[in-house]
Amino acid sequence: MPAPRILVLGSTGGLGRALIRRLAPQHPLTALTRTDLDLERPEAISDQLSRHSFDILLNAAGLTSPDACEVQPEKAQLANVTGPQALAEHCHRRGARMIHFSTDYVFSGAPHDPWTEDDPTEPVNIYGRTKRDGELAVLKASPDALIARVSWLFGADKPSHPDQMIQRALQSDDLTAVEDKTSVPTSNADIAGWIHHLIHHPASGLLHLCNSGTATWHSWAETALQIAESLGVPVKTTRVRPIKLAELTQLKAPRPLQTIMSNQRLQALLGSEIRNWATALEDDLAAKFQPK
Ligand SMILES: NC(=O)c1ccc[n+]([C@@H]2O[C@H](COP(=O)([O-])OP(=O)(O)OC[C@H]3O[C@@H](n4cnc5c(N)ncnc54)[C@H](OP(=O)(O)O)[C@@H]3O)[C@@H](O)[C@H]2O)c1
C-alpha cells in the first residue's frame, strides 16, 4: 500500500517543523504556511485545501500564545476554532483524516491526579477556551479526527523555556523560574515519532501526547542548566531562584497551575513505554551543544 499523503499546517512552527523532518522522508508531504492558508480567513479554506492532494491533514497551526489570545480574542476564535472547524468539514467531505493539535491548557489547573482524556475541561483563559472549543468543533465536523493534546513543547526549531534559561545563564547567575506550576515538558521530535505510529495505526477522539515524568518551570530550568553544564556550555549557574506564578505580574492571561496529563492511553496504543522528558531534553541539548 502506498504511504498516505500528508498535508502539514503550521509548517513554520516548532512542532510543524519537527513533523515535517520526521515524516517527509517516508511520505509524500505538502507543507503549507500562513500565506498559503490563513486560519483567520475560514471562508477561503475549502478552496485552498482543494488545490492539494492528501490523505491526512496535520494541523499544528494556531494562535499559540496565551497572552496574544487574551488581548486578541477575535483572532484566537478564528485561528483556534472557526478555522480548524473549516479544516475538519473539508476533511470529512473528502474522506481525509485530520489530526488536530491541542493543549493541556484545556484543563482548569486545579490540584488533580494526572488529567486523563475522560476528565472534564475547564479552561481558565481565552487560549485554553478557544483550543477546547476548537477540539469540540473539529470532532463534531469530523468524528474520525484525532485530537492530540500536547504540553510544554521543546525541540530543535523554536527556542522554548530551557533554551531561554540557558541563554540567560550565559549572561547572569541570578535566575528565577516559577515553582508552583506543573505539567509535562514534551519533545517535539518524540511527538513526531508518535504521530508517525498513529498515521499507520489510526486512532480517533481525544489523546494525550506527552513524555513521562512531571516538572515545574523551575525544575525544568534547573535540569536544562545541569545538562548544559555537563555538555560544556559555560553557564554561570545551574541554580535558579524559585518564585510563585503570582509574581509574574506582566502576564496578560491567567495560567492554569496543574495540567499534568496522563499518557497511559498513548502508551497502550504504542505498546511501549514512553521515555521521561529529561532524557528527551538531554538528546535535544546534546544535538544543540555537542561539537559536530
Ligand atoms: N508550544 C507549546 O508549549 C504548546 C503547548 C501546548 C499545546 N501546544 C499546541 O501545539 C500546537 C503547535 O504549537 P507550536 O508551539 O509548534 O506553535 P508555534 O511554534 O507558535 O507555531 C504556530 C504555527 O501556526 C501558524 N499560524 C498562526 N496563526 C495562523 C493562521 N492564522 N493561519 C495559518 N497559520 C497560522 C504559525 O505561522 P507563522 O509562522 O506565520 O506565525 C506557525 O507556523 C498548537 O496547536 C499549540 O496550541 C503548544
The ligand as a MOL file (V3000), in Angstrom:
LIG
                    3D

  0  0  0     0  0            999 V3000
M  V30 BEGIN CTAB
M  V30 COUNTS 48 52 0 0 0
M  V30 BEGIN ATOM
M  V30 1 N 4.3880 25.3400 22.4270 0
M  V30 2 C 3.8310 24.7330 23.4590 0
M  V30 3 O 4.4290 24.6330 24.5480 0
M  V30 4 C 2.4660 24.1230 23.3320 0
M  V30 5 C 1.8610 23.6110 24.4850 0
M  V30 6 C 0.6100 23.0080 24.3800 0
M  V30 7 C -0.0130 22.9130 23.1590 0
M  V30 8 N 0.5820 23.4330 22.0450 0 CHG=1
M  V30 9 C -0.1450 23.3140 20.7700 0
M  V30 10 O 0.6920 22.6360 19.8320 0
M  V30 11 C 0.4730 23.1230 18.5240 0
M  V30 12 C 1.7870 23.5740 17.8970 0
M  V30 13 O 2.3860 24.5440 18.7330 0
M  V30 14 P 3.7970 25.2150 18.3810 0
M  V30 15 O 4.4730 25.5050 19.6670 0
M  V30 16 O 4.5010 24.4300 17.3240 0 CHG=-1
M  V30 17 O 3.2790 26.5880 17.7820 0
M  V30 18 P 4.1310 27.7600 17.1210 0
M  V30 19 O 5.5860 27.4400 17.1190 0
M  V30 20 O 3.6440 29.0290 17.7600 0
M  V30 21 O 3.6460 27.7230 15.6150 0
M  V30 22 C 2.3430 28.0830 15.2810 0
M  V30 23 C 2.1880 27.9060 13.8030 0
M  V30 24 O 0.8580 28.3140 13.4670 0
M  V30 25 C 0.9430 29.2320 12.3840 0
M  V30 26 N -0.1910 30.1420 12.4280 0
M  V30 27 C -0.5150 31.0320 13.4110 0
M  V30 28 N -1.6410 31.6890 13.0640 0
M  V30 29 C -2.0200 31.2050 11.8460 0
M  V30 30 C -3.0860 31.4960 10.9700 0
M  V30 31 N -3.9920 32.4350 11.2490 0
M  V30 32 N -3.1780 30.7960 9.8080 0
M  V30 33 C -2.2620 29.8500 9.4890 0
M  V30 34 N -1.2130 29.5540 10.2740 0
M  V30 35 C -1.1010 30.2240 11.4450 0
M  V30 36 C 2.2550 29.9520 12.5880 0
M  V30 37 O 2.6380 30.5940 11.4000 0
M  V30 38 P 3.5430 31.9260 11.4060 0
M  V30 39 O 4.9670 31.4510 11.4940 0
M  V30 40 O 3.2070 32.5830 10.1300 0
M  V30 41 O 3.1360 32.7220 12.6120 0
M  V30 42 C 3.1490 28.7560 12.9640 0
M  V30 43 O 3.5210 28.0410 11.8200 0
M  V30 44 C -0.5910 24.2230 18.6710 0
M  V30 45 O -1.8560 23.6590 18.4450 0
M  V30 46 C -0.4770 24.6320 20.1310 0
M  V30 47 O -1.7090 25.1440 20.6160 0
M  V30 48 C 1.8020 24.0270 22.1030 0
M  V30 END ATOM
M  V30 BEGIN BOND
M  V30 1 1 1 2
M  V30 2 2 2 3
M  V30 3 1 2 4
M  V30 4 1 4 5
M  V30 5 2 4 48
M  V30 6 2 5 6
M  V30 7 1 6 7
M  V30 8 2 7 8
M  V30 9 1 8 9
M  V30 10 1 8 48
M  V30 11 1 9 10
M  V30 12 1 9 46
M  V30 13 1 10 11
M  V30 14 1 11 12
M  V30 15 1 11 44
M  V30 16 1 12 13
M  V30 17 1 13 14
M  V30 18 2 14 15
M  V30 19 1 14 16
M  V30 20 1 14 17
M  V30 21 1 17 18
M  V30 22 2 18 19
M  V30 23 1 18 20
M  V30 24 1 18 21
M  V30 25 1 21 22
M  V30 26 1 22 23
M  V30 27 1 23 24
M  V30 28 1 23 42
M  V30 29 1 24 25
M  V30 30 1 25 26
M  V30 31 1 25 36
M  V30 32 1 26 27
M  V30 33 1 26 35
M  V30 34 2 27 28
M  V30 35 1 28 29
M  V30 36 1 29 30
M  V30 37 2 29 35
M  V30 38 1 30 31
M  V30 39 2 30 32
M  V30 40 1 32 33
M  V30 41 2 33 34
M  V30 42 1 34 35
M  V30 43 1 36 37
M  V30 44 1 36 42
M  V30 45 1 37 38
M  V30 46 2 38 39
M  V30 47 1 38 40
M  V30 48 1 38 41
M  V30 49 1 42 43
M  V30 50 1 44 45
M  V30 51 1 44 46
M  V30 52 1 46 47
M  V30 END BOND
M  V30 END CTAB
M  END
